[in-house]
Amino acid sequence: MERPRTGITPLIDISSLLPKNNCSAPAGDSGPVVTRLPTAAYEALRTAFQQEMLHCPSIPPPPPEKLLDTCYNLKGCGGET
């Protein structure tokens, strides 16, 4: 079966970094404002995302938790956002 086309190109496959249990809960949900992935999965995804965003200036994350460490200024980055 062919996957539906979403217009989104996957950066990396993090499925092997997600918990392997019998629970059917999703890795993320739309309940909280910030959804957290397991640390290894987040770090792999963040690194791949940052590599793709090298052409855009990053915005320093707000202290103290620095949860938003993948925020970018998209003005002047060119291309579609």
MDAnalysis code that builds the backbone (N, CA, C; Angstrom):
import MDAnalysis as mda
import numpy as np

u = mda.Universe.empty(243, n_residues=81, atom_resindex=np.repeat(np.arange(81), 3), trajectory=True)
u.add_TopologyAttr("name", ["N", "CA", "C"] * 81)
u.add_TopologyAttr("resid", np.arange(1, 82))
u.add_TopologyAttr("resname", ["MET", "GLU", "ARG", "PRO", "ARG", "THR", "GLY", "ILE", "THR", "PRO", "LEU", "ILE", "ASP", "ILE", "SER", "SER", "LEU", "LEU", "PRO", "LYS", "ASN", "ASN", "CYS", "SER", "ALA", "PRO", "ALA", "GLY", "ASP", "SER", "GLY", "PRO", "VAL", "VAL", "THR", "ARG", "LEU", "PRO", "THR", "ALA", "ALA", "TYR", "GLU", "ALA", "LEU", "ARG", "THR", "ALA", "PHE", "GLN", "GLN", "GLU", "MET", "LEU", "HIS", "CYS", "PRO", "SER", "ILE", "PRO", "PRO", "PRO", "PRO", "PRO", "GLU", "LYS", "LEU", "LEU", "ASP", "THR", "CYS", "TYR", "ASN", "LEU", "LYS", "GLY", "CYS", "GLY", "GLY", "GLU", "THR"])
u.atoms.positions = np.array([
    [0.834, -1.177, 0.000],
    [0.000, 0.000, 0.000],
    [0.885, 1.248, 0.000],
    [0.574, 2.191, -0.870],
    [1.357, 3.419, -0.961],
    [0.938, 4.390, 0.139],
    [1.935, 5.075, 0.710],
    [1.651, 6.060, 1.753],
    [0.972, 7.280, 1.139],
    [0.055, 7.903, 1.881],
    [-0.564, 9.121, 1.357],
    [0.467, 10.238, 1.230],
    [0.314, 11.073, 0.232],
    [1.243, 12.179, 0.022],
    [0.801, 13.365, 0.874],
    [1.720, 13.856, 1.678],
    [1.393, 14.960, 2.580],
    [2.108, 16.243, 2.215],
    [3.083, 16.175, 1.340],
    [3.887, 17.343, 1.043],
    [4.994, 17.552, 2.061],
    [5.131, 16.613, 2.983],
    [6.151, 16.688, 4.020],
    [7.190, 15.613, 3.743],
    [8.456, 15.997, 3.741],
    [9.538, 15.046, 3.540],
    [10.131, 14.681, 4.891],
    [10.126, 13.396, 5.264],
    [10.698, 13.007, 6.556],
    [12.198, 13.295, 6.603],
    [12.666, 13.836, 7.743],
    [14.098, 14.078, 7.930],
    [14.804, 12.793, 8.319],
    [14.253, 12.105, 9.315],
    [14.850, 10.873, 9.823],
    [13.739, 9.976, 10.350],
    [14.054, 8.715, 10.568],
    [13.119, 7.765, 11.166],
    [13.499, 7.592, 12.632],
    [12.628, 8.036, 13.544],
    [12.919, 7.920, 14.974],
    [12.139, 6.785, 15.623],
    [11.477, 5.957, 14.826],
    [10.632, 4.904, 15.399],
    [11.413, 3.959, 16.302],
    [12.684, 3.722, 16.009],
    [13.475, 2.818, 16.849],
    [13.861, 3.466, 18.177],
    [13.688, 4.774, 18.293],
    [14.047, 5.487, 19.517],
    [12.859, 5.706, 20.443],
    [11.664, 5.324, 20.000],
    [10.471, 5.487, 20.817],
    [10.282, 4.270, 21.714],
    [9.586, 4.433, 22.847],
    [9.389, 3.309, 23.768],
    [8.694, 2.137, 23.084],
    [9.131, 0.955, 23.420],
    [8.518, -0.259, 22.873],
    [7.741, -0.922, 24.009],
    [6.451, -0.672, 24.043],
    [5.604, -1.302, 25.044],
    [4.280, -1.681, 24.402],
    [3.420, -2.254, 25.161],
    [2.137, -2.709, 24.630],
    [1.078, -1.619, 24.667],
    [1.441, -0.451, 25.094],
    [0.502, 0.658, 25.186],
    [0.261, 1.225, 23.787],
    [-0.954, 1.587, 23.499],
    [-1.257, 2.126, 22.175],
    [-1.282, 3.651, 22.165],
    [-0.769, 4.280, 23.209],
    [-0.757, 5.745, 23.267],
    [0.204, 6.305, 22.223],
    [-0.142, 7.445, 21.641],
    [0.755, 8.051, 20.650],
    [2.008, 8.618, 21.297],
    [3.047, 8.830, 20.484],
    [4.291, 9.425, 20.985],
    [4.060, 10.869, 21.390],
    [3.140, 11.528, 20.760],
    [2.803, 12.904, 21.090],
    [1.302, 13.076, 20.996],
    [0.778, 14.097, 21.625],
    [-0.649, 14.360, 21.519],
    [-0.868, 15.857, 21.418],
    [-2.091, 16.263, 21.222],
    [-2.371, 17.685, 21.052],
    [-2.834, 18.341, 22.344],
    [-2.757, 17.639, 23.455],
    [-3.207, 18.192, 24.730],
    [-2.315, 19.300, 25.249],
    [-1.057, 19.024, 25.560],
    [-0.207, 20.076, 26.120],
    [0.310, 21.017, 25.031],
    [0.741, 22.187, 25.457],
    [1.303, 23.155, 24.515],
    [2.625, 22.635, 23.954],
    [3.430, 21.978, 24.790],
    [4.709, 21.420, 24.368],
    [4.635, 19.909, 24.531],
    [4.786, 19.184, 23.429],
    [4.801, 17.725, 23.484],
    [6.247, 17.276, 23.585],
    [6.506, 16.345, 24.473],
    [7.881, 15.873, 24.669],
    [8.043, 14.460, 24.123],
    [9.136, 14.260, 23.434],
    [9.531, 12.936, 22.962],
    [10.546, 12.380, 23.948],
    [10.778, 11.067, 23.921],
    [11.891, 10.532, 24.710],
    [13.183, 11.250, 24.299],
    [14.101, 11.432, 25.237],
    [15.309, 12.233, 25.011],
    [16.077, 11.820, 23.761],
    [16.337, 10.527, 23.579],
    [17.119, 10.074, 22.414],
    [16.411, 10.416, 21.108],
    [15.093, 10.239, 21.065],
    [14.333, 10.551, 19.854],
    [14.350, 12.052, 19.587],
    [14.161, 12.850, 20.637],
    [14.162, 14.302, 20.472],
    [15.520, 14.805, 19.990],
    [16.587, 14.308, 20.592],
    [17.924, 14.772, 20.203],
    [18.237, 14.428, 18.757],
    [17.849, 13.239, 18.309],
    [18.082, 12.848, 16.914],
    [17.269, 13.723, 15.965],
    [16.008, 13.951, 16.307],
    [15.144, 14.781, 15.474],
    [15.619, 16.233, 15.469],
    [16.010, 16.757, 16.637],
    [16.503, 18.135, 16.733],
    [17.762, 18.322, 15.881],
    [18.690, 17.379, 15.958],
    [19.929, 17.481, 15.188],
    [19.643, 17.505, 13.690],
    [18.768, 16.616, 13.227],
    [18.420, 16.581, 11.803],
    [17.727, 17.876, 11.385],
    [16.823, 18.369, 12.222],
    [16.113, 19.613, 11.920],
    [17.082, 20.788, 11.866],
    [17.988, 20.869, 12.825],
    [18.955, 21.963, 12.849],
    [19.851, 21.943, 11.615],
    [20.212, 20.761, 11.137],
    [21.026, 20.662, 9.920],
    [20.270, 21.219, 8.717],
    [18.961, 20.973, 8.667],
    [18.148, 21.479, 7.561],
    [17.911, 22.983, 7.668],
    [18.057, 23.540, 8.854],
    [17.761, 24.951, 9.088],
    [19.012, 25.814, 9.196],
    [20.173, 25.316, 8.760],
    [21.417, 26.077, 8.877],
    [21.360, 27.435, 8.178],
    [20.524, 27.559, 7.160],
    [20.434, 28.810, 6.405],
    [19.563, 29.861, 7.095],
    [18.935, 29.518, 8.205],
    [18.075, 30.455, 8.933],
    [18.689, 30.788, 10.288],
    [18.580, 32.055, 10.713],
    [19.114, 32.403, 12.033],
    [18.252, 31.812, 13.140],
    [18.906, 31.221, 14.122],
    [18.152, 30.680, 15.252],
    [17.868, 31.792, 16.247],
    [16.843, 31.589, 17.038],
    [16.467, 32.529, 18.086],
    [16.864, 31.888, 19.404],
    [17.610, 32.597, 20.257],
    [18.020, 31.995, 21.530],
    [16.806, 31.523, 22.330],
    [16.881, 30.312, 22.896],
    [15.748, 29.803, 23.671],
    [15.578, 30.595, 24.959],
    [14.337, 30.757, 25.404],
    [14.113, 31.490, 26.646],
    [14.530, 30.666, 27.855],
    [15.154, 31.306, 28.855],
    [15.494, 30.581, 30.077],
    [14.226, 30.377, 30.893],
    [14.163, 29.566, 31.903],
    [15.267, 28.761, 32.403],
    [15.309, 27.369, 31.794],
    [14.190, 26.871, 31.246],
    [14.154, 25.479, 30.806],
    [14.712, 25.269, 29.415],
    [14.701, 26.290, 28.597],
    [15.183, 26.201, 27.218],
    [14.477, 25.088, 26.443],
    [13.164, 25.004, 26.642],
    [12.373, 23.988, 25.949],
    [12.247, 24.277, 24.458],
    [12.336, 25.527, 24.096],
    [12.097, 25.910, 22.709],
    [13.422, 26.150, 21.993],
    [14.245, 25.119, 21.912],
    [15.585, 25.274, 21.334],
    [15.631, 25.038, 19.829],
    [14.486, 25.007, 19.189],
    [14.452, 24.883, 17.733],
    [13.591, 25.992, 17.135],
    [13.690, 27.188, 17.690],
    [12.961, 28.344, 17.166],
    [13.867, 29.097, 16.199],
    [13.286, 29.512, 15.074],
    [14.062, 30.184, 14.038],
    [13.338, 31.421, 13.540],
    [14.114, 32.404, 13.093],
    [13.583, 33.580, 12.436],
    [13.487, 33.230, 10.953],
    [12.281, 33.090, 10.435],
    [12.099, 32.640, 9.056],
    [12.158, 33.770, 8.031],
    [12.259, 35.014, 8.491],
    [12.392, 36.127, 7.538],
    [13.726, 36.013, 6.816],
    [13.688, 36.062, 5.515],
    [14.912, 36.040, 4.735],
    [15.515, 34.664, 4.534],
    [14.812, 33.615, 4.938],
    [15.345, 32.260, 4.751],
    [15.159, 31.784, 3.322],
    [14.215, 32.353, 2.613],
    [13.946, 31.939, 1.248],
    [13.186, 30.630, 1.206],
    [12.629, 30.326, 0.071],
    [11.884, 29.081, -0.088],
    [10.563, 29.114, 0.649],
    [9.927, 27.976, 0.684],
    [8.642, 27.851, 1.364],
    [8.862, 27.535, 2.824],
    [7.988, 28.042, 3.676],
    [8.066, 27.751, 5.103],
    [6.767, 27.160, 5.574],
])
